[in-house]
Amino acid sequence: MSQPQPMDQRFASRPNGRRPKKRKNWFLRTLGLLILVFVLMLVTVPLYAWSRIDKIDAMPTGTRPAATSGTTYLLVGSDGREGLSRAERARLHTGKDSGSRTDSIMLMHVPASGPTVLVSVPRDSVLTVPGHGKSKVNAAFAYNKGNPSLLMKTLENKTGLRIDHYVEIGFSGFASIIDSLGGINMCLPKAMKDEDAHIDLKAGCQDLDGVNALGYVRSRKADGKNDFGRVERQRQMVGAVGKKASSPSTFLNPVRYYGVATKGVDALTVDKDMSLFDFIKFARGMRAVSGSGGVTLTVPIGDDSVPVDGGVGVGWDEAKAKALFTKLKSGDTTGLKSS
């Protein structure tokens, strides 16, 4: 008669001496799966959005300034109405004008050393446009039927700074990005009312939706500063959008993250030489200018009543403008201050 085997002492204290069933560590597995899905979303959504962005041949030909150790982006807000439906034109209050001009022109320089610099170029700046003589700089966009190469050539000739990449956003894309972020908070020192821009905003801090944000950055009459006030608000808006778009509240919210990455891309255009890495660098620069890691300013202005094209434009302060762009070309922006 066989003797019973001694009970494994590890289970002696358990009822009936039974071995415990192996538990599946469902929590860790679920957490791992969620992290994997999250990482895949962070990667695949930008790739999908990038595939939808229009890429064009934007670079000027001929002699150009030497490359710098940093990277310079030309950022343009276009007022082109092509592609907008009648309903979209009515919602965005764009009117029926044909052709394309630049509602905003900015140069963002990401240097090898020092803070990122965002420079607003007043669209009424009177510059020499190759083949067209003295004209307002925003006309260079229209002369070339919306292709930016002539605008880039004009700015390179004037500044001596090589422009490496081009980013353009249209009316609908701008409004869509603002709406996908859940609005953008702006603090107005006084109320703004402008019938042409279709805004009637109260003083104080408030969330602006896409339509009101578009009117806010396009208005030229509401604050009495004409184009100078507008470029200040445009820089302010760029910084606020960059900060909110790259905040944890966006990345940790799948719906908002997808919306921000995809809703504005159909109205976005970049140069065909730009890579996804270059665009990510641009996005990081946008965030930098919204905080302590960036400097925002306007090209120094001298004469604000330069006769041109049957009207008046603005002339740069040549000495101060030259000093600014020489600093950008040097590769070290340390010491530049926002203004």
DOMAR-450458 format. One line per 2 residues: number of its first residue (from 1); their letters; for each residue x, y, z of C-alpha. Coordinates in Angstrom, 2 decimals, decimal comma. Layout:
NUM = A = X Y Z | ...
// end
This chain:
1 = MS = 0,00 0,00 0,00 | 1,51 3,26 -1,16
3 = QP = 2,12 5,99 1,32 | 0,46 9,44 0,71
5 = QP = 2,88 12,04 -0,53 | 3,65 14,83 1,90
7 = MD = 1,83 18,07 1,13 | 3,87 20,92 -0,30
9 = QR = 4,27 23,26 2,66 | 3,70 26,30 0,40
11 = FA = 0,03 25,32 0,16 | -0,49 23,74 3,57
13 = SR = -2,20 26,81 4,95 | -4,66 27,11 2,02
15 = PN = -8,14 25,50 2,23 | -8,01 21,90 1,12
17 = GR = -4,35 22,41 0,25 | -5,29 23,47 -3,32
19 = RP = -2,90 25,32 -5,54 | -4,16 28,86 -6,37
21 = KK = -5,26 29,49 -9,92 | -2,81 31,60 -11,87
23 = RK = -4,09 35,12 -12,14 | -3,71 37,02 -15,33
25 = NW = -2,25 40,39 -14,59 | -5,02 42,08 -16,53
27 = FL = -4,25 45,52 -15,17 | -0,67 45,62 -16,45
29 = RT = -1,65 44,07 -19,75 | -4,48 46,55 -20,23
31 = LG = -2,22 49,43 -19,27 | 0,41 48,21 -21,71
33 = LL = -2,18 47,96 -24,48 | -3,45 51,47 -23,79
35 = IL = 0,11 52,85 -23,85 | 0,73 51,07 -27,15
37 = VF = -2,45 52,49 -28,67 | -1,54 55,95 -27,38
39 = VL = 1,96 55,79 -28,87 | 0,57 54,54 -32,19
41 = ML = -1,90 57,44 -32,20 | 0,89 59,96 -31,53
43 = VT = 2,82 58,56 -34,50 | 0,16 57,67 -37,05
45 = VP = -2,04 60,77 -36,75 | 0,77 63,21 -37,71
47 = LY = 1,84 60,90 -40,54 | -1,71 60,82 -41,84
49 = AW = -2,04 64,60 -41,50 | 1,32 65,15 -43,21
51 = SR = 0,21 63,06 -46,19 | -2,71 65,45 -46,75
53 = ID = -0,74 68,71 -46,68 | -0,19 70,35 -50,07
55 = KI = 3,48 70,60 -51,09 | 4,51 73,11 -53,74
57 = DA = 7,63 74,29 -55,53 | 8,12 77,49 -53,50
59 = MP = 11,82 78,28 -53,61 | 13,13 81,22 -55,69
61 = TG = 15,73 80,71 -58,39 | 18,92 82,57 -59,17
63 = TR = 21,42 84,00 -56,71 | 20,35 83,62 -53,11
65 = PA = 21,86 84,46 -49,70 | 24,17 81,92 -48,13
67 = AT = 22,67 79,37 -45,78 | 22,91 80,08 -42,06
69 = SG = 23,57 77,69 -39,19 | 19,93 78,09 -38,15
71 = TT = 16,66 77,51 -40,00 | 14,38 80,28 -41,28
73 = YL = 10,70 79,72 -42,07 | 8,44 82,08 -43,98
75 = LV = 4,97 81,89 -42,43 | 2,14 83,37 -44,49
77 = GS = -1,55 83,78 -43,80 | -3,26 83,84 -47,18
79 = DG = -6,57 85,53 -47,92 | -7,20 83,36 -50,98
81 = RE = -10,88 82,37 -51,31 | -10,36 79,61 -53,86
83 = GL = -11,74 76,32 -52,64 | -14,11 77,89 -50,12
85 = SR = -17,77 77,04 -50,52 | -20,44 79,75 -50,43
87 = AE = -21,35 78,63 -46,90 | -17,72 78,82 -45,76
89 = RA = -17,30 82,31 -47,21 | -20,43 83,42 -45,39
91 = RL = -19,34 81,86 -42,08 | -15,82 83,30 -42,25
93 = HT = -16,94 86,67 -43,66 | -14,29 86,52 -46,39
95 = GK = -16,15 88,33 -49,14 | -15,89 87,43 -52,82
97 = DS = -12,55 88,93 -53,82 | -10,59 86,83 -56,29
99 = GS = -6,85 86,24 -56,31 | -4,56 85,84 -53,32
101 = RT = -2,77 88,29 -51,08 | -1,03 87,82 -47,78
103 = DS = -2,97 88,80 -44,68 | 0,10 88,17 -42,54
105 = IM = 3,82 87,71 -43,22 | 6,21 86,41 -40,57
107 = LM = 9,78 85,13 -40,54 | 10,59 82,60 -37,84
109 = HV = 14,27 81,92 -37,26 | 15,34 78,89 -35,24
111 = PA = 19,01 79,60 -34,47 | 21,93 77,37 -33,60
113 = SG = 22,22 79,31 -30,34 | 19,83 81,59 -28,50
115 = PT = 16,05 82,02 -28,52 | 13,78 81,38 -31,48
117 = VL = 12,78 84,69 -33,11 | 9,46 85,50 -34,77
119 = VS = 9,60 88,67 -36,88 | 6,41 90,24 -38,24
121 = VP = 6,72 91,98 -41,61 | 3,95 94,59 -42,08
123 = RD = 2,19 93,73 -45,30 | 2,25 97,41 -46,29
125 = SV = 6,07 97,46 -46,19 | 7,32 99,20 -49,33
127 = LT = 10,06 97,03 -50,85 | 11,56 96,44 -54,27
129 = VP = 9,71 93,51 -55,85 | 11,86 91,97 -58,63
131 = GH = 10,34 92,84 -61,99 | 7,77 95,21 -60,49
133 = GK = 9,72 98,00 -58,84 | 8,68 99,55 -55,54
135 = SK = 5,49 98,06 -54,17 | 3,83 96,86 -50,99
137 = VN = 5,35 93,53 -50,08 | 2,07 91,65 -49,96
139 = AA = 1,55 92,44 -53,64 | 4,47 90,13 -54,48
141 = FA = 2,21 87,21 -53,62 | -0,52 88,45 -55,96
143 = YN = 1,90 89,30 -58,80 | 2,98 85,66 -58,84
145 = KG = -0,61 84,34 -58,70 | -0,27 83,01 -55,17
147 = NP = 3,07 81,24 -55,64 | 5,40 82,41 -52,86
149 = SL = 8,70 82,35 -54,76 | 8,54 86,06 -55,68
151 = LM = 7,66 87,02 -52,11 | 10,56 84,92 -50,83
153 = KT = 12,93 86,50 -53,37 | 11,78 89,99 -52,32
155 = LE = 12,39 89,28 -48,64 | 15,72 87,56 -49,21
157 = NK = 16,96 90,48 -51,31 | 15,97 92,96 -48,62
159 = TG = 17,08 91,08 -45,51 | 20,06 89,11 -46,80
161 = LR = 18,63 86,16 -44,84 | 18,12 82,86 -46,66
163 = ID = 14,62 81,42 -46,25 | 14,79 77,64 -45,86
165 = HY = 11,12 76,67 -45,75 | 7,65 77,97 -46,42
167 = VE = 4,38 77,47 -44,50 | 1,05 78,94 -45,61
169 = IG = -2,36 78,66 -43,99 | -5,67 79,81 -45,44
171 = FS = -8,79 81,25 -43,84 | -10,65 77,99 -43,26
173 = GF = -7,61 76,15 -41,92 | -6,91 78,86 -39,35
175 = AS = -10,50 78,86 -38,09 | -10,61 75,04 -38,01
177 = II = -7,45 74,82 -35,91 | -8,84 77,32 -33,39
179 = DS = -12,12 75,40 -33,15 | -10,35 72,05 -32,80
181 = LG = -8,46 73,47 -29,82 | -11,74 74,39 -28,17
183 = GI = -11,11 78,10 -28,78 | -8,18 80,27 -27,83
185 = NM = -8,05 82,61 -24,83 | -7,16 86,23 -25,59
187 = CL = -7,02 89,14 -23,16 | -8,18 92,38 -24,77
189 = PK = -7,12 95,65 -23,08 | -10,24 97,30 -24,51
191 = AM = -13,33 96,35 -26,49 | -12,89 95,82 -30,24
193 = KD = -15,57 96,45 -32,84 | -14,83 96,28 -36,55
195 = ED = -17,61 95,80 -39,09 | -15,16 94,92 -41,87
197 = AH = -13,62 92,14 -39,75 | -17,08 91,19 -38,39
199 = ID = -16,09 91,33 -34,72 | -17,67 92,93 -31,68
201 = LK = -15,54 91,79 -28,74 | -15,70 92,93 -25,14
203 = AG = -12,70 94,00 -23,11 | -10,99 91,43 -20,88
205 = CQ = -9,95 87,79 -21,17 | -12,23 85,55 -23,23
207 = DL = -12,24 82,43 -25,39 | -12,48 83,17 -29,11
209 = DG = -13,86 80,62 -31,54 | -12,42 80,21 -35,03
211 = VN = -14,52 82,92 -36,68 | -13,89 85,54 -33,98
213 = AL = -10,20 84,65 -33,80 | -9,92 85,16 -37,57
215 = GY = -11,59 88,55 -37,31 | -9,37 89,45 -34,35
217 = VR = -6,13 88,90 -36,27 | -7,43 90,48 -39,50
219 = SR = -8,87 93,69 -38,05 | -7,08 96,92 -39,00
221 = KA = -9,53 99,48 -37,62 | -10,59 98,36 -34,16
223 = DG = -7,61 99,57 -32,13 | -6,47 102,60 -34,09
225 = KN = -3,04 101,06 -34,82 | -3,75 100,01 -38,42
227 = DF = -1,33 97,34 -39,63 | 0,94 97,72 -36,59
229 = GR = -1,81 96,64 -34,20 | -2,69 93,77 -36,45
231 = VE = 0,83 92,33 -36,57 | 1,01 92,54 -32,77
233 = RQ = -2,22 90,54 -32,47 | -1,04 88,04 -35,07
235 = RQ = 2,17 87,34 -33,14 | 0,15 87,07 -29,94
237 = MV = -2,22 84,58 -31,59 | 0,61 82,49 -33,09
239 = GA = 2,18 82,11 -29,66 | -1,10 81,22 -27,97
241 = VG = -1,99 78,62 -30,61 | 1,48 77,06 -30,48
243 = KK = 1,33 76,84 -26,70 | -2,13 75,26 -26,52
245 = AS = -1,59 72,91 -29,47 | 1,51 71,42 -27,82
247 = SP = 0,15 71,33 -24,27 | -0,63 68,11 -22,34
249 = ST = -4,34 69,01 -22,53 | -4,09 68,43 -26,28
251 = FL = -1,80 65,38 -26,37 | -3,72 63,56 -23,62
253 = NP = -7,11 64,20 -25,26 | -7,39 61,85 -28,28
255 = VR = -10,34 63,72 -29,80 | -8,65 67,12 -29,53
257 = YY = -5,30 65,73 -30,66 | -6,81 64,19 -33,78
259 = GV = -8,77 67,37 -34,52 | -5,76 69,66 -34,17
261 = AT = -3,62 67,38 -36,34 | -6,15 66,89 -39,13
263 = KG = -8,74 69,66 -39,33 | -6,48 72,43 -40,53
265 = VD = -4,24 70,51 -42,89 | -6,45 70,82 -45,96
267 = AL = -5,82 74,58 -45,93 | -2,10 74,19 -45,20
269 = TV = 0,65 74,45 -47,83 | 4,39 73,90 -47,43
271 = DK = 7,38 73,80 -49,75 | 8,05 70,45 -51,36
273 = DM = 11,55 70,26 -49,86 | 10,20 70,29 -46,31
275 = SL = 10,33 66,99 -44,44 | 8,12 65,93 -41,57
277 = FD = 11,12 66,51 -39,30 | 11,41 70,09 -40,62
279 = FI = 7,72 70,64 -39,95 | 8,03 69,28 -36,41
281 = KF = 10,95 71,67 -35,90 | 8,69 74,47 -37,13
283 = AR = 5,96 73,43 -34,66 | 8,48 73,39 -31,82
285 = GM = 9,58 76,87 -32,84 | 5,97 78,03 -32,72
287 = RA = 5,73 76,81 -29,16 | 9,05 78,42 -28,24
289 = VS = 7,90 81,89 -29,28 | 4,95 81,61 -26,90
291 = GS = 7,18 81,37 -23,82 | 10,55 82,28 -22,40
293 = GG = 12,33 80,43 -25,18 | 11,31 82,90 -27,86
295 = VT = 11,43 86,52 -28,97 | 8,65 88,26 -30,94
297 = LT = 9,08 91,59 -32,68 | 8,22 93,64 -35,75
299 = VP = 10,67 94,82 -38,39 | 11,79 98,28 -37,22
301 = IG = 9,78 100,95 -39,04 | 11,04 104,37 -40,05
303 = DD = 8,56 106,24 -42,26 | 4,92 105,18 -42,06
305 = SV = 3,76 107,37 -44,96 | 5,71 106,22 -48,01
307 = PV = 3,86 107,03 -51,30 | 3,30 103,88 -53,37
309 = DG = 0,73 102,47 -55,80 | -1,51 105,51 -55,50
311 = GV = -1,58 105,21 -51,70 | 0,85 105,04 -48,82
313 = GV = 2,89 102,26 -47,25 | 5,54 101,95 -44,58
315 = GW = 9,31 102,10 -44,89 | 11,76 100,18 -42,71
317 = DE = 14,31 101,81 -40,45 | 17,23 100,70 -42,59
319 = AK = 19,93 100,79 -39,90 | 17,89 98,96 -37,25
321 = AK = 16,48 96,43 -39,73 | 19,98 95,65 -41,02
323 = AL = 21,23 95,14 -37,46 | 18,33 92,76 -36,73
325 = FT = 18,85 90,54 -39,76 | 22,63 90,58 -39,36
327 = KL = 22,04 89,21 -35,86 | 19,81 86,44 -37,22
329 = KS = 22,38 85,52 -39,87 | 25,11 85,28 -37,25
331 = GD = 23,58 82,11 -35,78 | 23,34 83,56 -32,27
333 = TT = 20,16 85,44 -31,29 | 21,19 85,94 -27,67
335 = GL = 20,46 89,47 -26,56 | 17,42 90,09 -28,79
337 = KS = 14,36 91,30 -26,90 | 10,65 91,17 -27,71
339 = S = 9,07 94,44 -28,76
// end
